[in-house]
Amino acid sequence: MKYFGTDGIRGRVNSQNINGNMFFKFGLAAGKYFTNLKKKKQIAIIAKDTRLSGYTLEPALVSGLTSAGMHVFTLGPLPTNGLAMLTKNMNANMGIMITASHNQFYDNGLKLFGPDGLKLSNKIEKKIEQLIDKSISNHMADTHSLGRVKRLETGTDEYIKIIKKRVNKKIKLDKLKIVIDCANGASYKAAPELFKSLNSEIIIIGNKPNGLNINKNCGSTCPHIIKKYVKYHKADLGISFDGDADRIIMCDEKGSIIDGDQIIAAIAMEWKKNKILKGGVIGTLMSNYGLEKFFKKNKIRFERANVGDKYVKELMQKKKFNLGGEQSGHIILGKYATTGDGLLVALEIVRALNTSLKASEFFNVFKKTPQILKNIQCKDPNILKSNRVINAIISSKKIIKRQGRILVRKSGTEPVIRVMGESENIRLLKKCLNSIIKQLK
């Protein structure tokens, strides 16, 4: 698609599509699409992370939406799933999260949700794209039908109420010492308030956003930080969120980093034991092969979706599974949420640990197949269509066949080509990946 990637719209601020002019067009087109559905109420709610550029992009987006006749509620900084939950609870037509997730501050973007709290399908995104490229005058509402704007200051409180009620409103965590890294992002208010309300002993880091430090040497993309703090404070658990808190990476009391695959495996076994798991588990093309073998051994159905939590959720719905996620830490608890939510996942984990079980005992339930992932910067956007690259990939897959697997794909969130391989034969795997990388460069 022209504007949308695997997770909304994303890019460098004030270049190409991420600027005030384009955000006005995005708001106008999205507003036009939803007002065309002719529902009685025309409401959009907007939340954001803590990037400096949010101050530039949010007013432009609001202007576009109100110009199309949408009434807008702005929530300020809030985790992405908080926005999704409130979109549904407020019976809004749509919800828009202004964020670039785990990217650095100089990027920003949009994630769009429908009235059901689900990310918009590719079909709807394509329809909105078609409206973006049409004349602005076609989308303008009559002057007496323009939208109004109101700021809601209670978004964080309402979000916390919802997730506590869905998981267990009586849960208490007074037995645990937890280190929480908010990535200087959207969870910097919600996470401390949530865990303090549960009587847990918490050490908070990454909760002083200045507009420029989101995801900078902190959060889920820098798990060594949480590891250092867990060991220093002798904590029971470390929790790292990303910039919009839809991802989570953890650290056990011994300092071992726990990625999304390990978290999913642990939750799946807990849910199977408690007869909560329905159908099976959805992973992605990037999920570790060791996870697939583990589920097979434990008679849990496992299927792979395309990369992106939107595609994970779509396959969960199709297969009627209630658990899915990505190695990166996007985890969807279908029993409670419509999209990834780091805070919800954290609550689900600590509830199990509060019974005196150690994190190192709860996690690490399967042996990971050695995996190598390289992100290659490529100026040519069509490099994967090159014959020499295609031949290198085909040749490498033939060599590694029966000993592992190789996946090469264009990232939907960053301007890189991701080259991933898995095998117990590390020497052979490196040789295969290097032959592909050489052609990409």
C-alpha positions as CSV (number, residue, x, y, z in Angstrom):
1,M,0.0,0.0,0.0
2,K,1.0,3.6,-0.5
3,Y,0.8,4.9,3.1
4,F,0.1,2.1,5.4
5,G,2.6,-0.5,6.5
6,T,2.3,-3.6,8.8
7,D,1.4,-1.4,11.7
8,G,-0.2,1.8,10.5
9,I,1.7,4.8,9.1
10,R,5.2,5.5,10.2
11,G,8.3,7.5,9.2
12,R,10.6,10.4,9.8
13,V,9.0,13.6,11.1
14,N,8.7,16.5,8.6
15,S,9.7,14.3,5.7
16,Q,7.5,12.5,3.2
17,N,4.2,11.5,4.9
18,I,4.9,12.5,8.5
19,N,4.1,16.2,8.7
20,G,1.3,18.6,9.5
21,N,0.0,18.8,6.0
22,M,-0.2,15.0,5.6
23,F,-1.8,14.5,9.0
24,F,-4.5,17.0,8.1
25,K,-5.1,14.8,5.0
26,F,-5.1,11.6,7.0
27,G,-7.6,13.0,9.5
28,L,-9.8,14.4,6.7
29,A,-9.8,11.1,4.8
30,A,-10.3,8.9,7.9
31,G,-13.1,11.3,9.1
32,K,-14.7,11.2,5.6
33,Y,-14.7,7.4,5.5
34,F,-16.3,7.0,8.9
35,T,-18.9,9.8,8.4
36,N,-19.9,8.1,5.2
37,L,-21.0,5.1,7.3
38,K,-23.8,7.5,8.5
39,K,-23.9,6.5,12.2
40,K,-25.8,8.8,14.6
41,K,-22.7,9.8,16.5
42,Q,-19.5,10.9,14.6
43,I,-16.8,10.6,17.3
44,A,-13.1,10.0,17.1
45,I,-10.8,9.8,20.1
46,I,-7.0,10.5,19.9
47,A,-4.2,9.4,22.2
48,K,-0.4,9.7,21.7
49,D,2.9,8.8,23.1
50,T,5.4,11.4,24.4
51,R,7.3,12.5,21.2
52,L,7.9,16.2,20.8
53,S,6.4,15.9,17.3
54,G,3.0,15.0,18.8
55,Y,2.5,18.7,19.6
56,T,2.8,19.4,15.8
57,L,0.9,16.4,14.4
58,E,-2.0,16.1,16.8
59,P,-3.5,19.6,16.0
60,A,-3.2,18.9,12.2
61,L,-5.0,15.5,12.7
62,V,-7.7,17.1,14.8
63,S,-8.2,19.8,12.2
64,G,-8.7,17.2,9.4
65,L,-11.1,15.1,11.5
66,T,-13.3,18.1,12.5
67,S,-13.2,19.5,9.0
68,A,-14.8,16.2,7.9
69,G,-17.5,16.6,10.6
70,M,-16.1,14.3,13.3
71,H,-16.3,15.3,17.0
72,V,-12.9,14.7,18.6
73,F,-11.9,13.8,22.2
74,T,-8.1,14.0,22.9
75,L,-6.7,11.9,25.7
76,G,-3.0,12.8,25.9
77,P,-0.3,10.2,26.5
78,L,-1.8,6.7,26.9
79,P,-0.8,3.2,26.0
80,T,-2.1,2.0,22.6
81,N,-4.4,-0.6,24.0
82,G,-5.8,2.0,26.4
83,L,-6.9,3.9,23.3
84,A,-8.3,0.8,21.8
85,M,-10.3,0.0,24.9
86,L,-11.7,3.5,25.3
87,T,-12.6,3.6,21.6
88,K,-14.9,0.7,22.2
89,N,-16.1,1.8,25.7
90,M,-17.0,5.3,24.5
91,N,-18.9,3.9,21.4
92,A,-16.6,6.0,19.2
93,N,-16.5,5.6,15.4
94,M,-12.7,5.4,15.5
95,G,-9.6,5.7,17.6
96,I,-6.3,7.1,16.5
97,M,-3.0,6.5,18.3
98,I,-0.2,9.0,17.4
99,T,3.0,7.0,17.8
100,A,6.0,5.3,16.2
101,S,6.0,2.6,18.8
102,H,9.6,1.4,19.5
103,N,11.2,3.8,17.0
104,Q,13.3,6.7,18.2
105,F,11.9,10.2,18.8
106,Y,12.6,11.5,15.3
107,D,10.0,9.1,13.9
108,N,6.2,9.3,14.4
109,G,3.1,7.8,12.8
110,L,-0.5,6.6,13.3
111,K,-2.3,3.5,14.4
112,L,-6.0,3.4,13.5
113,F,-8.7,1.5,15.3
114,G,-12.3,0.8,14.5
115,P,-15.4,1.0,16.8
116,D,-14.8,-2.6,17.9
117,G,-11.3,-1.7,19.2
118,L,-9.6,-3.7,16.5
119,K,-6.9,-2.3,14.1
120,L,-8.4,-1.5,10.8
121,S,-8.2,-4.2,8.1
122,N,-6.1,-3.8,5.0
123,K,-9.4,-3.4,3.1
124,I,-10.5,-0.4,5.1
125,E,-7.0,1.1,5.0
126,K,-7.0,0.9,1.2
127,K,-10.3,2.7,1.1
128,I,-8.9,5.5,3.3
129,E,-5.8,5.7,1.1
130,Q,-8.0,6.3,-1.9
131,L,-9.7,9.2,-0.1
132,I,-6.3,10.7,0.9
133,D,-5.3,11.1,-2.7
134,K,-8.6,12.8,-3.7
135,S,-9.2,16.5,-3.7
136,I,-9.6,18.0,-0.2
137,S,-12.7,19.8,-1.2
138,N,-14.5,16.5,-1.7
139,H,-14.2,15.7,2.0
140,M,-15.1,19.0,3.7
141,A,-18.3,19.0,5.8
142,D,-20.8,21.9,5.6
143,T,-19.9,24.8,8.0
144,H,-22.8,24.0,10.3
145,S,-21.7,20.3,10.5
146,L,-18.1,20.9,11.6
147,G,-16.8,18.8,14.5
148,R,-16.0,20.0,18.0
149,V,-13.0,19.1,20.2
150,K,-12.8,18.3,23.9
151,R,-9.9,17.2,26.1
152,L,-10.5,14.3,28.5
153,E,-8.2,14.2,31.5
154,T,-9.5,10.9,32.8
155,G,-8.1,8.5,30.1
156,T,-5.4,6.9,32.3
157,D,-7.8,6.3,35.2
158,E,-10.4,4.8,33.0
159,Y,-7.9,2.5,31.3
160,I,-6.5,1.3,34.6
161,K,-10.0,0.5,35.9
162,I,-10.8,-1.5,32.8
163,I,-7.7,-3.7,32.9
164,K,-7.9,-4.3,36.6
165,K,-11.5,-5.4,36.2
166,R,-10.7,-7.7,33.3
167,V,-7.8,-9.4,34.9
168,N,-8.7,-9.5,38.5
169,K,-9.7,-6.3,40.4
170,K,-8.8,-7.9,43.7
171,I,-5.2,-8.9,42.8
172,K,-2.5,-7.8,45.2
173,L,1.2,-8.0,44.6
174,D,2.6,-7.3,48.0
175,K,5.0,-10.3,47.8
176,L,6.9,-9.0,44.7
177,K,9.6,-6.4,44.1
178,I,9.4,-5.3,40.5
179,V,11.5,-3.0,38.3
180,I,9.5,-1.3,35.5
181,D,11.0,0.5,32.5
182,C,8.4,2.8,30.8
183,A,10.7,3.7,27.9
184,N,10.0,7.4,28.6
185,G,6.9,6.7,26.6
186,A,3.1,6.4,26.8
187,S,3.0,4.2,29.9
188,Y,5.0,6.7,32.1
189,K,1.8,7.6,34.1
190,A,-0.3,4.4,33.7
191,A,2.3,1.8,34.7
192,P,3.4,3.4,38.0
193,E,-0.2,4.1,38.9
194,L,-1.4,0.6,38.1
195,F,1.3,-1.2,40.1
196,K,1.2,1.1,43.0
197,S,-2.5,0.5,43.3
198,L,-1.8,-3.2,43.6
199,N,0.5,-2.7,46.6
200,S,3.6,-4.0,44.8
201,E,7.1,-2.7,45.7
202,I,8.2,-1.1,42.4
203,I,11.3,0.7,41.1
204,I,10.4,2.9,38.2
205,I,12.8,4.0,35.5
206,G,12.2,5.6,32.1
207,N,9.3,7.6,33.4
208,K,10.7,11.1,32.7
209,P,9.9,11.9,29.1
210,N,11.1,15.1,27.6
211,G,9.9,14.6,24.1
212,L,13.3,13.5,22.8
213,N,14.2,10.5,25.0
214,I,11.5,8.0,24.2
215,N,13.1,4.6,23.6
216,K,16.5,6.2,24.0
217,N,18.7,3.7,25.9
218,C,15.7,2.3,27.7
219,G,12.6,0.2,27.1
220,S,12.0,-3.1,25.4
221,T,14.6,-2.4,22.7
222,C,17.3,-2.0,25.3
223,P,16.6,-5.0,27.7
224,H,20.1,-4.9,29.2
225,I,19.0,-1.8,31.1
226,I,16.2,-3.7,33.0
227,K,18.7,-6.5,33.6
228,K,21.1,-4.2,35.3
229,Y,18.4,-2.7,37.6
230,V,16.9,-6.1,38.5
231,K,20.3,-7.4,39.6
232,Y,21.2,-4.2,41.5
233,H,17.9,-4.0,43.4
234,K,17.7,-7.8,43.8
235,A,14.2,-7.6,42.3
236,D,11.9,-10.6,41.6
237,L,11.0,-9.4,38.1
238,G,11.9,-6.7,35.5
239,I,9.3,-5.3,33.0
240,S,10.2,-3.2,29.9
241,F,7.6,-1.6,27.7
242,D,8.2,0.1,24.4
243,G,7.2,3.7,23.5
244,D,3.5,3.0,23.2
245,A,3.4,0.1,25.7
246,D,2.0,-2.5,23.3
247,R,5.2,-4.5,23.6
248,I,6.7,-6.1,26.6
249,I,10.1,-7.7,27.3
250,M,10.9,-9.1,30.8
251,C,13.8,-10.1,33.0
252,D,13.8,-12.8,35.6
253,E,15.4,-12.6,39.1
254,K,18.6,-14.1,37.8
255,G,19.0,-11.5,35.1
256,S,17.9,-13.6,32.1
257,I,16.1,-11.7,29.4
258,I,12.6,-13.1,28.6
259,D,11.4,-12.3,25.0
260,G,7.9,-12.5,23.6
261,D,8.2,-16.2,22.5
262,Q,9.1,-17.2,26.1
263,I,6.3,-15.1,27.6
264,I,3.8,-16.6,25.2
265,A,5.0,-20.2,26.0
266,A,4.7,-19.5,29.7
267,I,1.2,-18.0,29.5
268,A,0.0,-20.8,27.1
269,M,1.0,-23.4,29.7
270,E,-0.6,-21.5,32.5
271,W,-3.8,-21.0,30.6
272,K,-3.8,-24.7,29.5
273,K,-3.4,-25.8,33.1
274,N,-6.3,-23.5,34.2
275,K,-8.4,-24.5,31.1
276,I,-8.4,-20.9,29.8
277,L,-6.6,-21.6,26.5
278,K,-9.0,-21.8,23.6
279,G,-8.0,-23.4,20.3
280,G,-4.2,-22.8,20.4
281,V,-1.6,-20.1,19.9
282,I,-0.9,-17.9,16.9
283,G,2.7,-16.8,16.3
284,T,4.4,-15.2,13.3
285,L,6.9,-16.0,10.7
286,M,9.5,-14.7,13.1
287,S,8.5,-16.9,16.0
288,N,11.3,-19.2,17.2
289,Y,11.3,-22.8,15.8
290,G,11.9,-24.0,19.3
291,L,8.5,-22.5,20.3
292,E,6.8,-24.4,17.5
293,K,8.4,-27.7,18.6
294,F,7.5,-27.0,22.3
295,F,3.9,-26.5,21.5
296,K,3.8,-29.7,19.3
297,K,5.3,-31.7,22.2
298,N,2.7,-30.3,24.6
299,K,-0.2,-30.9,22.2
300,I,-1.0,-27.2,21.8
301,R,-2.0,-26.1,18.2
302,F,0.4,-23.5,16.8
303,E,0.1,-21.5,13.6
304,R,2.0,-18.7,12.0
305,A,0.7,-15.4,10.8
306,N,2.4,-12.6,8.8
307,V,4.6,-10.3,10.9
308,G,2.5,-7.6,12.6
309,D,0.1,-8.0,15.6
310,K,-2.8,-6.9,13.3
311,Y,-2.3,-10.1,11.3
312,V,-1.9,-12.2,14.5
313,K,-5.3,-10.9,15.7
314,E,-6.9,-11.6,12.4
315,L,-5.8,-15.2,12.4
316,M,-6.7,-15.6,16.0
317,Q,-10.3,-14.5,15.1
318,K,-10.3,-16.8,12.1
319,K,-9.1,-19.8,14.0
320,K,-11.0,-18.8,17.2
321,F,-7.7,-18.9,19.3
322,N,-7.4,-16.6,22.3
323,L,-3.7,-16.2,22.6
324,G,-1.1,-15.0,20.1
325,G,1.9,-12.7,19.7
326,E,5.3,-11.9,18.4
327,Q,8.9,-12.5,19.5
328,S,9.3,-8.8,19.8
329,G,6.8,-8.6,22.7
330,H,3.5,-7.8,21.0
331,I,1.3,-10.3,22.8
332,I,-2.5,-10.4,22.5
333,L,-4.5,-11.8,25.3
334,G,-7.7,-12.5,23.4
335,K,-9.6,-13.2,26.7
336,Y,-9.1,-9.5,27.7
337,A,-7.9,-7.3,24.7
338,T,-8.1,-6.7,21.0
339,T,-4.5,-5.7,20.5
340,G,-1.1,-6.0,22.2
341,D,-1.0,-4.6,25.7
342,G,2.2,-4.7,27.8
343,L,0.5,-3.7,31.0
344,L,-2.2,-6.5,30.7
345,V,0.5,-9.1,29.9
346,A,2.5,-7.9,32.9
347,L,-0.5,-8.3,35.2
348,E,-1.2,-11.8,33.8
349,I,2.4,-12.8,34.6
350,V,2.7,-11.3,38.1
351,R,-0.6,-12.8,39.1
352,A,1.0,-16.2,38.6
353,L,4.3,-15.2,40.2
354,N,2.6,-13.8,43.3
355,T,2.0,-17.4,44.5
356,S,5.7,-17.6,45.5
357,L,6.8,-19.0,42.1
358,K,10.1,-17.5,40.9
359,A,10.2,-15.9,37.5
360,S,13.1,-18.2,36.4
361,E,10.9,-21.2,37.2
362,F,7.8,-19.7,35.3
363,F,9.8,-18.8,32.2
364,N,12.4,-20.6,30.1
365,V,10.0,-23.5,29.5
366,F,11.4,-24.4,26.1
367,K,14.8,-24.5,24.5
368,K,15.2,-21.8,21.8
369,T,16.6,-22.8,18.4
370,P,19.7,-20.5,17.8
371,Q,18.4,-17.6,15.8
372,I,20.3,-14.8,14.0
373,L,18.6,-11.6,12.9
374,K,20.3,-8.9,10.9
375,N,18.7,-5.6,9.9
376,I,20.2,-4.4,6.6
377,Q,19.9,-0.8,5.4
378,C,19.1,-0.7,1.7
379,K,18.5,2.4,-0.4
380,D,16.8,0.4,-3.2
381,P,13.1,-0.3,-2.1
382,N,12.9,-3.0,-4.8
383,I,16.0,-4.8,-3.8
384,L,14.1,-8.0,-2.9
385,K,13.0,-8.3,-6.6
386,S,16.6,-8.3,-7.8
387,N,17.5,-11.6,-9.5
388,R,20.8,-11.9,-7.7
389,V,19.1,-11.4,-4.3
390,I,16.3,-13.9,-5.2
391,N,18.9,-16.5,-6.3
392,A,21.0,-16.0,-3.2
393,I,17.9,-16.6,-1.0
394,I,16.8,-19.7,-3.0
395,S,20.4,-21.1,-2.9
396,S,20.7,-20.5,0.9
397,K,17.4,-22.1,1.7
398,K,18.4,-25.2,-0.3
399,I,21.6,-25.5,1.7
400,I,20.0,-25.0,5.1
401,K,17.0,-27.3,4.3
402,R,16.2,-29.8,7.0
403,Q,18.7,-28.2,9.3
404,G,16.9,-24.9,9.9
405,R,15.0,-22.1,8.1
406,I,15.6,-18.7,6.6
407,L,13.3,-15.7,6.3
408,V,14.1,-12.5,4.4
409,R,11.5,-9.7,4.4
410,K,11.1,-5.9,4.2
411,S,10.3,-4.3,7.5
412,G,6.9,-2.7,7.7
413,T,8.0,-0.3,10.5
414,E,11.6,0.7,9.6
415,P,13.5,1.3,6.4
416,V,15.5,-2.0,6.6
417,I,15.5,-5.5,5.2
418,R,15.3,-8.2,8.0
419,V,17.3,-11.3,7.4
420,M,16.6,-14.0,9.9
421,G,17.8,-17.6,10.2
422,E,17.5,-20.5,12.6
423,S,19.5,-23.6,13.0
424,E,21.5,-25.7,15.4
425,N,24.3,-25.6,12.9
426,I,25.5,-22.0,13.5
427,R,28.5,-22.2,11.2
428,L,26.3,-23.2,8.2
429,L,23.6,-20.7,9.1
430,K,26.1,-17.8,9.2
431,K,27.5,-18.8,5.8
432,C,24.0,-18.9,4.3
433,L,22.9,-15.5,5.8
434,N,26.2,-13.8,4.8
435,S,25.7,-14.8,1.2
436,I,22.3,-13.1,1.2
437,I,23.5,-10.0,3.1
438,K,26.4,-9.7,0.6
439,Q,23.9,-9.4,-2.3
440,L,21.7,-7.0,-0.4
441,K,24.6,-4.7,0.2
